[in-house]
């Protein structure tokens, strides 16, 4: 699974999700007018990550 990296700006947080190390980082402010567009790939990544981990636990 690919790492998800979004560099923070004045209005968006930094996001660094690494499935290999199981480290998920979100830091900074979130004042974007385009929250849905910004967070859509974040939600998709988290959904995929949780599905993969659930399969590994079975």
Backbone as ProteinMPNN parsed JSONL, in Angstrom:
{"seq_chain_A": "XXXXXXXXXXXXXXXXXXXXXXXXXXXXXXXXXXXXXXXXXXXXXXXXXXXXXXXXXX", "coords_chain_A": {"N_chain_A": [[0.846, -1.179, 0.0], [0.549, 2.192, -0.863], [2.225, 5.046, 0.492], [0.607, 7.869, 1.935], [0.953, 11.208, 1.465], [0.559, 14.537, 2.251], [1.45, 17.788, 2.021], [1.441, 20.303, 4.474], [-0.315, 23.424, 4.51], [-1.078, 26.905, 4.955], [-3.779, 26.684, 5.351], [-4.4, 24.006, 5.339], [-3.848, 20.758, 6.818], [-0.783, 18.927, 7.497], [-0.33, 15.689, 6.263], [0.653, 12.416, 6.794], [0.677, 9.253, 6.121], [1.702, 6.028, 6.676], [1.626, 2.855, 5.806], [3.383, 0.717, 6.021], [4.947, 1.115, 8.311], [2.943, 1.462, 10.071], [2.292, 4.016, 10.941], [0.469, 6.895, 11.437], [0.02, 10.19, 10.74], [-1.327, 13.355, 11.406], [-1.208, 16.764, 11.272], [-1.453, 20.183, 12.169], [-3.42, 22.974, 10.948], [-6.868, 23.061, 9.854], [-8.573, 24.724, 7.743], [-9.738, 24.802, 5.301], [-11.699, 25.653, 2.442], [-12.452, 23.709, 0.827], [-12.993, 21.187, 2.002], [-14.196, 18.645, 1.614], [-13.09, 17.769, -0.845], [-10.382, 17.823, -0.148], [-10.194, 15.951, 1.961], [-11.212, 13.591, 0.904], [-9.375, 11.707, -0.478], [-7.946, 11.022, 1.801], [-9.831, 9.767, 3.47], [-10.436, 7.585, 1.795], [-7.942, 6.275, 1.734], [-7.683, 5.56, 4.444], [-9.907, 3.839, 4.727], [-9.165, 1.734, 2.973], [-6.789, 0.916, 4.239], [-7.777, 0.028, 6.725], [-9.354, -2.135, 5.887], [-7.437, -3.878, 4.825], [-5.928, -4.434, 7.129], [-7.862, -5.694, 8.697], [-8.252, -8.039, 7.246], [-5.765, -9.208, 7.585], [-5.853, -9.888, 10.251], [-7.556, -11.99, 10.386]], "CA_chain_A": [[0.0, 0.0, 0.0], [1.356, 3.398, -0.987], [2.188, 6.064, 1.542], [-0.159, 9.07, 1.602], [1.624, 12.395, 1.989], [0.052, 15.849, 1.846], [2.196, 18.815, 2.741], [0.577, 21.291, 5.086], [-0.296, 24.817, 4.082], [-1.676, 27.781, 5.962], [-5.178, 26.302, 5.565], [-4.583, 22.551, 5.341], [-2.879, 20.073, 7.673], [0.148, 17.95, 6.95], [-0.795, 14.311, 6.438], [1.661, 11.434, 6.435], [0.207, 7.921, 6.499], [2.63, 5.012, 6.199], [1.101, 1.54, 6.178], [4.489, -0.188, 6.33], [5.338, 1.299, 9.713], [1.686, 1.67, 10.821], [2.298, 5.353, 11.534], [-0.483, 7.817, 10.824], [0.233, 11.507, 11.309], [-2.059, 14.515, 10.915], [-0.817, 17.891, 12.106], [-1.676, 21.506, 11.61], [-4.775, 23.524, 10.945], [-7.737, 22.701, 8.734], [-9.538, 25.792, 7.486], [-9.954, 24.816, 3.863], [-13.065, 25.775, 1.912], [-12.674, 22.51, 0.023], [-12.735, 20.081, 2.925], [-14.59, 17.36, 1.022], [-12.072, 17.409, -1.836], [-9.102, 17.584, 0.531], [-10.22, 14.762, 2.814], [-11.68, 12.394, 0.196], [-8.329, 10.675, -0.573], [-7.569, 10.612, 3.153], [-10.834, 8.78, 3.876], [-10.262, 6.38, 0.978], [-6.743, 5.595, 2.199], [-7.993, 4.958, 5.742], [-10.804, 2.7, 4.496], [-8.355, 0.643, 2.418], [-5.875, 0.476, 5.289], [-8.518, -0.746, 7.731], [-9.763, -3.399, 5.285], [-6.25, -4.738, 4.73], [-5.584, -4.892, 8.466], [-8.878, -6.65, 9.139], [-7.971, -9.305, 6.566], [-4.566, -9.793, 8.192], [-6.187, -10.391, 11.587], [-8.376, -13.22, 10.278]], "C_chain_A": [[0.89, 1.241, 0.0], [1.173, 4.339, 0.201], [1.366, 7.252, 1.036], [0.501, 10.259, 2.273], [0.973, 13.634, 1.389], [0.8, 16.87, 2.684], [1.238, 19.882, 3.249], [0.755, 22.669, 4.473], [-0.862, 25.653, 5.224], [-3.099, 27.337, 6.319], [-5.427, 24.8, 5.598], [-3.509, 21.878, 6.19], [-1.893, 19.229, 6.868], [-0.416, 16.571, 7.24], [0.309, 13.387, 5.958], [1.211, 10.088, 6.998], [1.127, 6.895, 5.854], [2.166, 3.646, 6.697], [2.202, 0.577, 6.589], [4.888, -0.105, 7.798], [4.136, 1.457, 10.636], [1.683, 3.008, 11.558], [1.381, 6.264, 10.726], [-0.333, 9.163, 11.51], [-0.638, 12.536, 10.611], [-1.695, 15.665, 11.844], [-1.054, 19.212, 11.407], [-3.139, 21.905, 11.654], [-5.546, 23.086, 9.716], [-8.833, 23.742, 8.599], [-9.884, 25.884, 6.005], [-11.441, 24.946, 3.505], [-13.447, 24.528, 1.127], [-12.394, 21.257, 0.838], [-13.077, 18.729, 2.304], [-13.523, 16.889, 0.037], [-10.731, 17.083, -1.182], [-9.103, 16.246, 1.266], [-10.699, 13.487, 2.114], [-10.577, 11.35, 0.035], [-7.845, 10.181, 0.785], [-8.537, 9.532, 3.646], [-10.698, 7.48, 3.097], [-9.046, 5.579, 1.444], [-7.023, 4.87, 3.516], [-8.928, 3.759, 5.599], [-10.035, 1.507, 3.943], [-7.416, 0.054, 3.467], [-6.6, -0.39, 6.322], [-8.97, -2.087, 7.166], [-8.593, -4.376, 5.195], [-5.889, -5.282, 6.11], [-6.603, -5.87, 9.015], [-8.643, -8.014, 8.501], [-6.755, -9.991, 7.167], [-4.857, -10.406, 9.553], [-6.973, -11.689, 11.533], [-7.526, -14.442, 10.143]], "O_chain_A": [[1.855, 1.331, 0.759], [0.109, 4.405, 0.816], [1.422, 7.597, -0.144], [0.6, 10.315, 3.499], [0.853, 13.759, 0.17], [0.779, 16.814, 3.913], [0.333, 20.31, 2.532], [1.828, 23.025, 3.988], [-1.092, 25.15, 6.324], [-3.572, 27.572, 7.431], [-6.55, 24.366, 5.857], [-2.384, 22.371, 6.273], [-2.145, 18.872, 5.718], [-0.92, 16.314, 8.334], [0.837, 13.548, 4.858], [1.348, 9.821, 8.192], [1.311, 6.89, 4.637], [2.304, 3.329, 7.878], [1.974, -0.296, 7.427], [5.136, -1.122, 8.446], [4.297, 1.573, 11.851], [1.142, 3.121, 12.657], [1.503, 6.384, 9.507], [-0.533, 9.273, 12.72], [-0.688, 12.591, 9.382], [-1.853, 15.558, 13.061], [-0.873, 19.332, 10.195], [-3.969, 21.266, 12.3], [-4.966, 22.78, 8.675], [-9.878, 23.66, 9.245], [-10.28, 26.945, 5.522], [-12.311, 24.409, 4.191], [-14.616, 24.317, 0.804], [-11.646, 20.378, 0.41], [-12.321, 17.77, 2.456], [-13.102, 15.733, 0.084], [-10.029, 16.17, -1.617], [-8.128, 15.497, 1.203], [-10.598, 12.404, 2.689], [-10.805, 10.191, 0.379], [-7.383, 9.046, 0.905], [-8.111, 8.507, 4.176], [-10.827, 6.396, 3.666], [-9.107, 4.353, 1.54], [-6.648, 3.71, 3.684], [-8.748, 2.758, 6.292], [-10.233, 0.381, 4.401], [-7.269, -1.164, 3.566], [-6.082, -1.425, 6.739], [-8.971, -3.084, 7.888], [-8.753, -5.567, 5.461], [-5.576, -6.465, 6.246], [-6.233, -6.796, 9.736], [-8.818, -9.04, 9.158], [-6.713, -11.218, 7.251], [-4.178, -11.347, 9.965], [-7.048, -12.412, 12.527], [-8.05, -15.551, 10.042]]}, "name": "protein", "num_of_chains": 1, "seq": "XXXXXXXXXXXXXXXXXXXXXXXXXXXXXXXXXXXXXXXXXXXXXXXXXXXXXXXXXX"}
